[in-house]
Each structure stands twice: as structure tokens, then as C-alpha cells.
Amino acid sequence: MKIYKYPINMFGRTELPLPKSCNIISANQQNAQMCIWAEVDTEEDTAMFGIWSITTGEEHDFDQLQHIATVMNGPLVLHVYVEV
């Protein structure tokens, strides 16, 4: 297993091909780019994962989402989720 970084959109949904059994461990900004970090097996087949970045107060259906992290950037607060 390795830990890899993947860039995501600042707002809305990002679709990423990730190893099927990956474990998304964190989300944050690095050099003004939103990213997630995941434990991955690079030899494993991939599947498409939906990652959401949702602002505080934004209306959304959270039934099929799992919270990864909350990211603060000045007055902006983003909540990052993965579709389950």
C-alpha cells in the first residue's frame, strides 16, 4: 500500500479512477489546489469514485455520501464527501 494524492475540484463533483479498495484518509488544499489523499494498492483494478466538495449552507442530498474532511480557506469552508 502507498499513500497517493489526487487533485479534485474546489466545488461540486469530481470523478476519479481509484483502486477499488482504496481508503480515502484526508482532504485539504495544497498550493491552492483541493486534493484528497488515499491509501492505495497501485496493482489493483480501478473503479470510478465520486468526490463532492460542498460549501457550508449548500443544499445537498447526503444519504449516499460519507464525510472525508472539512477544509477551511479564509472565510470559505468546504466539506468533502465520497459517494458510497
N, C-alpha and C positions, 0 to 999 in steps of 0.2 A: 504494500500500500504506500501511496505517496499523497502529499497534500498539494493540490493544484489550485491556481487562481483562475477565475473566469470572469470577464467583464460582462456587466448587464446594463440594461437601460436605466437611466435615472428615474423615469416614470413609466408606469404601465407594465406590460408583459414582455418578457424575453423568453425565447425558446432556445434551449441549449441541448446539444447531444452530449450526454454524460454517461459514464459507465453505469450499468443497470443497478448495481448495489452500492453506488456512491453514498456517502454520508456528508451532507452539507452541514458544515460546522460553524460558519460565520458569514457575515456580510458587513461591508464597510466601504468607505471611499479611500482610494489611494490615488494621489495626484489628480484630483478632480474627476476620477472615473469610479463609478459604482462597481463593486466586484463581490462575488461570493468566493468562498474557499471551501473545498470539499476534499475529503479523504477518498481516493480513487484507486482502483486497480486498473492500470493502463492496458492490461492484456484482455480485459473483459469487453464483451459486446456492449454497444451503447444503446440508449433509449432517449427519446426526447423528453425533456423536463421543462415545465412551465414555471418560470420565476416571476413573481409580481413585486413591484415596488409601489407602495400605496402611501399617499400623504395622509397626515393626521386630518380627520374630518371628512375624508373622501368616502362616499357611499360605495360599498362593495359586498358581494356575497362571500362570506368567509367559510362556508360549510365544507368546501373541498380544499382548504388551504391549511398549511402548517407553518407557524411563525418561525423564522430563522433568526432575525435580529431587528433592532431598531437603530437607525443611523441618524445622528444629529449633525446638521451642517448649517451653522448660524441659526437663523430663525426657522429653517426648514427641518422638519422631522419626517423621516421616511421609515416605513415598516415593510420589511422584506419577508415574503412568504414563498413557499414552494407548493405546487399543486400535488395533492395526494390522491 
